[in-house]
Amino acid sequence: MMQRSVLVVLFEGVQSLDVTGPVEVFSGAGRASGEPYVIRTASLDGAPVRTSSGLRITPDRALPDAGTPHTLLVPGGDGSRSPDPALIGWLRGHARRAARIVSVCSGALLLAGAGLLDGRRATTHWAVCEQLAEQYPEVTVEPDPIFVRDGAIATSAGVTAGIDLALALVEEDHGREVALAVARDLVVFLRRPGNQAQFSAQLAVQTARREPLRELQQWITEHPEADLSVERLAERARLSPRHFARAFRAETGMTPGRYVERVRLEQARRLLEDSADGVEQVSRACGYGTPEAMRRAFVKALDTAPAEYRRRFRR
């Protein structure tokens, strides 16, 4: 029986869900597969740490005594913003010995601080992406995916995205059926693909300040099947197309066309997950017109076709 070890790094201000989410996945996979992961936690000196929510966690050991794990998991949290230099030093000197290095949320800042992400693609919580890119220009930051794999290093987006990444690693270790069993047990059902967007169209943009544009944003989400060209939207907003396009982008941070793309894609995903409608019906209901147009949109945004997406995520 093969045993894979997982070492979770702890520090003051760690986000508790960044720790417990992946740990529950690995623990469940051990039960489902009959090949348990050896899961250990460690802080720099072995002393208990206080999480960002105030929860107290007592580690199993000190990092210098932790040995070399198969998978090194570095969570995020408030404490990753101003980390202990000794923690960065430990990561710089020891992390590369692990077969896999994984970060959750702002844990990517710790990996980047240790030079582990130099020349690599990475992601993190959407609110930290700009900081990661500015502080570490040698890292190629991808703000949209919920997780990114680049060789032996995997980084994930905010908090619960660590569960998706852990499920992907379990599938790599034990196969799809074990990963699905764990996902169902955690009521996640099926894991999201790494290139799925971190947040919805509504969360991805600012809410417009002016009432006509704010109301129009809501109307778009409720009528994805309508003619949502700039000309028609400008008519509803009672603006010229040129003025409307400029105002919409200035107030929301996104062009009207891009916003419409995201709304339609999100609605199509929901219908594929929750309804029994065929692909052709879904494509019409979401304003794509034809299944081929919807297929192109899915492949571009999610790197998967609608039929495959439904197979993975149908509830």
N, C-alpha and C positions, 0 to 999 in steps of 0.2 A: 504494500500500500504506500503510495507516494504522499508525503506530507509537505505542503507548501507553507512557508511562514510569512506572516504579515506583521510588520512593525509599524505602529501608529505613533507619530511624534506628537507630544503634548507640550504646551507652553501656556503661560498666563494669557488670558483673553482669547483662548481658542473657542471656536464655534462648536457647541456640543453636537449639533446635527451633522456637521462635517465628519465627526468621529463616529457617532453611533450609527448613522445611515449605512456607510460602507461596512462597518463591523457586523451589522445585522445581516447584510447580504452574504458576506464571507462565511459567517457562522451558519446561516441557513443552507448555503451550498455544501458545507461539510456534512450536514445531516442528510441532505438529499442525495448526495453522491456516495456517501460512505467513506469519503476521503477528507477528513477534517483539516481545515487550515489551522495552523498554530498561530494564534493571534496574541500579540503582546503590545502593551503600551509603555512608553518611556518618556520621561522628561529629562532635562539636562542633568539634574542632580538626583533624580528619583523622588523628589518631593511632590506632594499633591499640588494641583493647579486649580485655579478658579476660571471657569468658562465665562464667555461674554454675557451669559444670562445669569451668572452667579452660582451655577452648579459646581460642586467641588468633585474633582476626579482624582483618584489615587492611582498613579501609574504602577506598573509591575516592577519597573527597574529604572536605573539611570541609563541614559543613552550610551555612555562609554562602555557599559557592561552588556549592551543589548545584542552584540554580535552582528552578523551580516544576514539580513532577511532576504527572502525571495522577492517580496514586494514591500517597498517602503512607501508608506502613506503619510503625506504631509497635509494636514487640514489647514483651513484659514480661520478667520476671526479677527477681532480688533487687535489682538496681539501681533498679527502679521504686519501691521502698518509700521510699527517701530520695534522690530525684533531685537532680542538679545544678540549682540555680536558673536557670543560664544555659540549660539544655535546655528547661525550662518556658517561659522567656522566648522562646526561638526558636519553640517550638510556638505560643505565644500570638500571636506576630507574623507567622508565615509559613504555618502549617498551613492556614488557611482559603482560601489561594490555590489549593490542590489541588482537583481535581474530585471526588476521593473521599479520605476519611480513614478509615483502617482501624487498629484496634488488635487485638492478640492477647494473651490472658491478662491479666496485671496491667498491660499497657500502657494499659488504661483509666484507671488512676490518673494516668498522665501527661497524658492528654487532659483528664481532669476537673480536674487541677491547673492546666491552661492555660485553663480556662473553656470548653472546646469541647463539653462534654456538658451544660452548663446547660440545663434545660428539655427534655432529651431522655431517651429510653429507652436503656438500655445493659445489658450483661452483662459478666462477667469470670469468672475462675476461681472455682469455688464457695467456695474457702477465703478469697477476697478480697472477696466480695460484701458482707459485713457492714461491712468497713472502708470500702469505696467508699460505701455508703449513709450511714454515720455521718459520714465526713469531708466528703461532698459531698451534703447533703440536697436540693439543687436537682436532682439527677440521679435519675431513676426507675430503680432497679436491678431487673432481672429475673433472679433467680438460676437459673432452670431452663433456659432455651434455650441451645443451644451457640453461636448467634450471633444478633445483633439488628441490624436495619437501621433507621435513623431518618434519613431524608433522605440527605444526602451522607456521613453518618458511619455506619460499621459497627463493632461491637465483638464480639469472640468470647470464648468460654470458654477453659479451660486448654489450652495447648500444642497438641495435635493438632487441636483445634477450629479453629485457624487454617487448616489444610488445607481443612476443610469450607467455611469462609468464602471462601477463595481460589478454590475450585472454583465457588462460587456466583457470584463476580465474573467468572470466566472464562465461565461459561454466559451471563451478562449481556452480555459483550463479543462472544462468538463462537458462542453457541448450545449446545444440549444435547449434540450429538454430539461436539464438541471437548472439552467438560467430561468426558464419559464416557470418551473416549479417554485423557485424562490420568489420570483416576481408576483406570482399569484398569492403566495403565502403572505407577502407584504402588502397585498392589495394594490400593487402597482400594475398588475396584470401582465403587461408586456413592456419591455424596456424601449425607450425612445432611441432612435439612431443618433449617433453623435452629431450629425450635421443638421439636426432639427433646431429651429430657432429657439433662443433662450426665452423669448417672451412674445406675447401676442401683438398684433398690429396696433391695438389700442394702447398698450403699454410702451410700444416702441417709439411713439411720437408724443410730443407735447399736446396738450389740449389747447386749441385756439382760444385767444382772448376774446375776439369779437364774436358776438352771438350768431350771426349768419354762418360763419365758418364752423363754429362749434356745433351748431345744429346740423350742418351739412356732414360733418364727420360721423355723427350718430346715424344720419340717414343712409350714408354709404354702407355702414355695417349692417343695416336692416334691409338693404336692397342691393345685394351684390349682383343680382341678375339683371339689373337695369342698365341702360346706356350711361356709363360712367366716364364718358369722354370729357376732356377739359371744357369743351364748348357747352355740353349739357350741364355740367356741374357749375360752370360760371353763370349760366342762366338761372339756376336755382339760387345762387348766392347773389344774384342781381349785380354782377360785376362783368366787366369785359374779360374775355379769356386771358389776355395778357396780365391784367391787374390781378385777376383771381389766382393765376398760377404763382405770381410773385408773392401775393399776400399769404397764400396757403403755405408755401415753403417757409416764409419768414416766421410765421406763427407756430408751425408744427415741426419744423426742421426736416421735412420730407416733401418731395414733390407729390402732386395729386396722383400721378400715374403710379408711383411707387407705393403710395398708401393703398390705392385700389388693388394692386397686385397682392399686397399682404392680406388685405381683408378677404379677397376671394380665395386665396390659398388656405387661410385659416378656416373659412367656412367649409370649403371642400374637405379638408381634413376631418372636421367635426362630423360631416355627413357620412363620410366613409367609415368613421369609427362607430357611429351611433345609429345609422339608419340602414334599412334594407334596400334602399334605392340603388339601381344599377349605375355604372360609371357614366353612361350617357345621360341619365337623369340628373346626376350630380353635376356634371359639366354644364348643363343648361341652367340648373338652379343657381349656380355660382357665377354665371355670366361668361363662361368660357366659350359657349356656343357649340363646340365639338369636343369629343373625347381626346382627339389628338392635341388640341390646343391646351387642354388641361394636363395631358401627359407631359408636354414640353415644359409647362410651368413647374410641375412636380420634379422632373428630372433636374431642371436648372436649380431649384431651391433646395431640394431634399436628396437629390441624387438617387431617387427611386421612383418607379412608376406608380400610378394610383392603385392598380390591382395589388401590387406587392405591399404598398402601404396599408391597404385594407387587411391583407392577410396577417400582417404583423400586429395591427392595432385595433382590429374589430373587437368591440366589447361584448 
